[in-house]
Amino acid sequence: MRRDVLGAGDGHDTLAEKGLVRGLVGVALGAALPAPVKGMEFTLCALFTVLPLDALRPRQEIPSLLLAGAGVTVALVLTQGVALFTALLLFVALLYALAAVAVTIGVHLVFGRRTILSVGLGTTVYVILLSAL
């Protein structure tokens, strides 16, 4: 594939390329660490605490923050041993459901309240998102 197709032919790195390079550097550094790193579990918890707080700055991210909070609450109650993993899975599932509901409502309002069409398209979006996993 040509580099100009990727948007990097002008000498400027795209955000995707920067993220890929940073991710590969992180993998290399992580592989170089000694096997048991004490405190690594705190680092991951701190990371997943700071990310939602950072998402609070723009006000349009509040619904996703509420979904994340709901996922964490359910995960802490139901699966205490693997709460972080469960919370992340629940958050992704809730985001998918929210996207499907948004499509359903949007189609319902735009196309004159045609229930079958809106529910069908919302369900289609949800199935497509789930099959992308």
C-alpha positions in Angstrom: 0.0 0.0 0.0 1.3 3.4 -0.9 2.2 5.8 2.0 0.3 8.7 0.5 -2.9 6.6 0.6 -2.4 6.4 4.4 -2.0 10.1 4.7 1.7 10.0 5.6 3.1 11.0 2.2 3.4 14.6 3.3 5.9 13.9 6.1 3.3 14.2 8.8 2.5 11.1 10.9 -1.1 10.4 11.3 -2.6 9.8 14.7 -3.0 6.1 13.9 0.6 5.7 13.0 1.7 7.5 16.2 -0.6 5.3 18.2 0.8 2.2 16.6 4.4 3.2 17.2 3.6 4.1 20.8 1.8 0.8 21.3 4.7 -1.2 19.9 7.2 0.7 22.1 5.0 -0.2 25.1 4.9 -3.8 24.2 8.7 -3.9 23.8 9.2 -2.2 27.2 6.7 -4.4 28.8 8.4 -7.5 27.5 11.7 -6.3 28.8 10.4 -6.0 32.4 11.3 -8.8 34.9 8.4 -11.3 35.3 6.8 -10.4 38.7 6.5 -6.6 38.9 5.2 -5.6 42.3 2.6 -2.9 42.1 1.6 -3.5 38.5 -2.0 -4.3 39.5 -2.2 -0.8 41.2 -0.9 0.8 38.0 -3.7 -0.8 35.9 -6.4 0.2 38.5 -5.0 3.8 38.6 -5.0 3.9 34.8 -8.6 2.9 34.6 -9.4 5.4 37.3 -7.7 8.3 35.6 -9.1 7.6 32.1 -12.8 8.2 33.2 -11.8 11.3 35.1 -10.0 12.6 32.1 -13.2 11.9 30.1 -15.2 14.1 32.4 -13.6 17.3 31.1 -15.7 17.6 28.0 -19.4 17.5 29.0 -20.5 15.4 26.1 -18.7 12.4 27.6 -20.9 12.2 30.7 -23.3 9.5 29.4 -20.3 7.1 28.7 -18.9 7.9 32.1 -22.3 7.0 33.6 -22.3 3.7 31.6 -18.8 3.0 32.9 -19.9 3.6 36.5 -22.9 1.3 36.0 -20.6 -1.4 34.7 -18.2 -1.0 37.6 -21.0 -1.1 40.1 -22.5 -4.3 38.7 -19.1 -5.9 38.3 -18.2 -5.2 41.9 -21.4 -6.7 43.2 -21.5 -9.8 41.0 -17.9 -10.7 40.2 -15.6 -9.4 42.9 -12.5 -11.5 41.9 -12.5 -10.2 38.3 -14.3 -7.0 38.6 -12.1 -4.9 36.4 -12.4 -7.3 33.5 -16.1 -7.7 34.0 -16.6 -3.9 34.2 -14.7 -3.4 30.9 -16.8 -6.1 29.2 -20.0 -4.6 30.5 -19.0 -1.1 29.5 -18.4 -2.2 25.9 -21.7 -4.1 25.8 -23.5 -1.0 27.2 -21.9 1.2 24.6 -23.1 -1.1 21.9 -26.6 -1.2 23.3 -26.6 2.6 23.5 -25.5 2.9 19.8 -28.3 0.6 18.8 -30.8 2.6 20.8 -29.6 5.8 19.3 -30.0 4.5 15.8 -33.5 3.1 16.7 -34.6 6.5 18.0 -33.0 8.5 15.2 -34.6 6.4 12.5 -37.9 6.4 14.3 -37.9 10.2 14.4 -36.5 10.9 10.9 -38.7 8.4 9.0 -42.0 9.4 10.5 -42.3 7.0 13.4 -42.1 3.8 11.4 -41.7 1.3 14.2 -40.7 -1.8 12.2 -38.1 0.1 10.2 -36.5 1.8 13.3 -36.5 -1.4 15.4 -35.1 -3.4 12.4 -32.3 -0.9 11.8 -31.4 -0.6 15.5 -31.3 -4.4 15.8 -29.2 -4.6 12.7 -26.7 -2.1 14.1 -26.5 -4.0 17.3 -25.9 -7.3 15.5 -23.2 -5.8 13.3 -21.4 -4.3 16.3 -21.6 -7.6 18.2 -20.3 -9.6 15.3 -17.3 -7.2 15.0 -16.1 -8.5 18.3 
